[in-house]
Amino acid sequence: MAMTVAEKILARAAGLPSVAAGDVVEPKVDLAMSHENAALVINQFQEVFEGTGLEPTIWDPSRVAIIFDHRVPAESPKTATNQKKVREFAAANGIAKFHDIRGDTGGICHQILPEFGYVRPGYVVVGTDSHTTSHGALGAFSFGIGATEMASVWSLGFAVNIEVPETIKVVVSGEFPPFVGAKDLILNVIGTLTAQGANYKVLEFHGETIRRMSTSGRIAICNMSVEAGATSGIVPGDEETVRYLREESGVTDPIPCVRPDADAQYIRTVAVDVSSLVPQIACPHTVDNVKPISAVQGTRVQQIVIGSCTNGRLDDLAMAAGILRGKKVAQGTRMLVFPASGRIFAQALEQGYVQDLMRAGAVVMNAGCGPCLGVHEGALGDNETALSTTNRNFKGRMGNPKSEVYLCSPAVAAASAITGVITDPRIR
Amino acid sequence: MAKVIIALGNDISTDDIYPGRFMATVLPSETPQFAFSDRTDFNARLRAREFPAGSIIVGGENFGCGSSREQACSTLKGYDLTIVARSISRIFLQNSINLGLKVVLCPTMEASEGDELEITETSVMNKTSGKAFAQVKMPASRKGIMDAGGLIPYTRTLLKARR
């Protein structure tokens, strides 16, 4: 039977010759990722074993990854104590894929997993973070789950009662115009599909534009697939996937890629030609409130944010540094930059991007989730507006329900930092 | 029969239900105090336990969209609330089932604050407006976990059987 990428991966992981959308399976998990919320996972995991007479034992510690990123370094004694508890648990349970608060091997979970070669094409990846969809960029079936579900995975090694999702095929053609890229593409797709248009479904990305796209761009589009409600976003593994894993992640073992069958069943096909795409902005307070930049140009912004699991990679920082080099961040506007990982931070230093950004007036912070989810730093004041390369603009997202967040690409964020108002990077 | 204590629109996010700044609080016993924190009046009334167990929150489309934070479910479970929504975001729905938070999917649901609803196996009757709304049947895969009392007891049974 012809299968999509998600169906092929789930069939393999469930030990079945084939599966179809709607089937219920129990796929073996290849990688189970958590961040600080491992503190809750640990609590639930211990509860699973209560009264069983069994010692709480992780099915396979080598398949568990824990990365501190949401509140690094800790902003409160409560967080620090949770992190301490997780750190001790990781040591006691032999979790080698544990990434503590460090400048070399630390960073955002959705950057660390690809960077360290933990994710491979064909894997089933679960993570206690909704943006776990990111790892579909490497041809995996990767989806977000809650902490209790993770406790179940730690106990059993498989996910229970997973309904095989239907797949929407997104075919992307054309060449991006200058200063338009992957972020504009995914914002445009979310605007078209709406915030729940892909709920319970997979977005499988195809077309010449995707084939030519770097893994960094692919991570951005798979990352934000969840903003259309998707269970997972997938770019089928190809030469670029293999190149990335070999060159960037140092993977040396074979990397088989999973491709969909030619006659696989898709419930819908969405075609996008990016050659005429303009910079896209997601306006407050929903991610699908997407408009062309001309509709909001000139809107005053007090805070510019560049970073996150969506847009904190080296090419994003290079774009921002290129625009800001020799320029200054506008008075009355503050610019916060947080690289997605310690490695990216170091590379950006070597390339001089960090210096360019700092000389322009940007504050470059340590790698981590930063202001994105309003739990740690970079909160907004009452009636302030942020323009951010992050992934969500829900009311209160950056820590203050009396503020507004607009989402954009790194190019738009950097161009707007110079003027203090939302600015089209193509016509500076 | 139970009363609708708040009727909400579409795309109510997990940031609405449980703002990110309280995410360092993880234990289900401690999360209820932060339910709908940014709707200060509603939060105060919840904390004062003005509403009896089984009271209903009505949502529109895509209820619980956004983060995978389980606190968004445990915070509502702490008040034994029932969620009736036109549609529910995938992770929130799964978390609700896993934690035993009662959720009802009703694609055409119409209700206002103060309405009295009667929830049966297959429908939701709005006693105030006199209209009945069909429920989406919960797939057997999810019902198994609900019937076990949540994912922890469900997993415990599997664990004992397989180890």
Boltz contact constraints between the chains, C-beta under 6 A:
constraints:
  - contact:
      token1: [A, 24]
      token2: [B, 141]
      max_distance: 6.0
  - contact:
      token1: [A, 39]
      token2: [B, 26]
      max_distance: 6.0
  - contact:
      token1: [A, 40]
      token2: [B, 26]
      max_distance: 6.0
  - contact:
      token1: [A, 47]
      token2: [B, 152]
      max_distance: 6.0
  - contact:
      token1: [A, 48]
      token2: [B, 152]
      max_distance: 6.0
  - contact:
      token1: [A, 48]
      token2: [B, 155]
      max_distance: 6.0
  - contact:
      token1: [A, 48]
      token2: [B, 156]
      max_distance: 6.0
  - contact:
      token1: [A, 52]
      token2: [B, 160]
      max_distance: 6.0
  - contact:
      token1: [A, 78]
      token2: [B, 24]
      max_distance: 6.0
  - contact:
      token1: [A, 79]
      token2: [B, 24]
      max_distance: 6.0
  - contact:
      token1: [A, 128]
      token2: [B, 68]
      max_distance: 6.0
  - contact:
      token1: [A, 129]
      token2: [B, 68]
      max_distance: 6.0
  - contact:
      token1: [A, 130]
      token2: [B, 67]
      max_distance: 6.0
  - contact:
      token1: [A, 130]
      token2: [B, 68]
      max_distance: 6.0
  - contact:
      token1: [A, 130]
      token2: [B, 91]
      max_distance: 6.0
  - contact:
      token1: [A, 144]
      token2: [B, 68]
      max_distance: 6.0
  - contact:
      token1: [A, 144]
      token2: [B, 91]
      max_distance: 6.0
  - contact:
      token1: [A, 146]
      token2: [B, 68]
      max_distance: 6.0
  - contact:
      token1: [A, 146]
      token2: [B, 70]
      max_distance: 6.0
  - contact:
      token1: [A, 146]
      token2: [B, 95]
      max_distance: 6.0
  - contact:
      token1: [A, 146]
      token2: [B, 98]
      max_distance: 6.0
  - contact:
      token1: [A, 147]
      token2: [B, 70]
      max_distance: 6.0
  - contact:
      token1: [A, 148]
      token2: [B, 98]
      max_distance: 6.0
  - contact:
      token1: [A, 148]
      token2: [B, 151]
      max_distance: 6.0
  - contact:
      token1: [A, 149]
      token2: [B, 98]
      max_distance: 6.0
  - contact:
      token1: [A, 152]
      token2: [B, 151]
      max_distance: 6.0
  - contact:
      token1: [A, 152]
      token2: [B, 155]
      max_distance: 6.0
  - contact:
      token1: [A, 155]
      token2: [B, 155]
      max_distance: 6.0
  - contact:
      token1: [A, 155]
      token2: [B, 159]
      max_distance: 6.0
  - contact:
      token1: [A, 161]
      token2: [B, 141]
      max_distance: 6.0
  - contact:
      token1: [A, 163]
      token2: [B, 141]
      max_distance: 6.0
  - contact:
      token1: [A, 195]
      token2: [B, 11]
      max_distance: 6.0
  - contact:
      token1: [A, 195]
      token2: [B, 62]
      max_distance: 6.0
  - contact:
      token1: [A, 195]
      token2: [B, 65]
      max_distance: 6.0
  - contact:
      token1: [A, 196]
      token2: [B, 61]
      max_distance: 6.0
  - contact:
      token1: [A, 196]
      token2: [B, 62]
      max_distance: 6.0
  - contact:
      token1: [A, 199]
      token2: [B, 90]
      max_distance: 6.0
  - contact:
      token1: [A, 200]
      token2: [B, 90]
      max_distance: 6.0
  - contact:
      token1: [A, 231]
      token2: [B, 90]
      max_distance: 6.0
  - contact:
      token1: [A, 286]
      token2: [B, 11]
      max_distance: 6.0
  - contact:
      token1: [A, 373]
      token2: [B, 20]
      max_distance: 6.0
  - contact:
      token1: [A, 374]
      token2: [B, 20]
      max_distance: 6.0
  - contact:
      token1: [A, 374]
      token2: [B, 21]
      max_distance: 6.0
  - contact:
      token1: [A, 375]
      token2: [B, 20]
      max_distance: 6.0
  - contact:
      token1: [A, 375]
      token2: [B, 21]
      max_distance: 6.0
  - contact:
      token1: [A, 375]
      token2: [B, 23]
      max_distance: 6.0
  - contact:
      token1: [A, 394]
      token2: [B, 13]
      max_distance: 6.0
  - contact:
      token1: [A, 394]
      token2: [B, 15]
      max_distance: 6.0
  - contact:
      token1: [A, 396]
      token2: [B, 15]
      max_distance: 6.0
  - contact:
      token1: [A, 396]
      token2: [B, 19]
      max_distance: 6.0
  - contact:
      token1: [A, 396]
      token2: [B, 38]
      max_distance: 6.0
  - contact:
      token1: [A, 397]
      token2: [B, 15]
      max_distance: 6.0
  - contact:
      token1: [A, 399]
      token2: [B, 21]
      max_distance: 6.0
  - contact:
      token1: [A, 401]
      token2: [B, 38]
      max_distance: 6.0
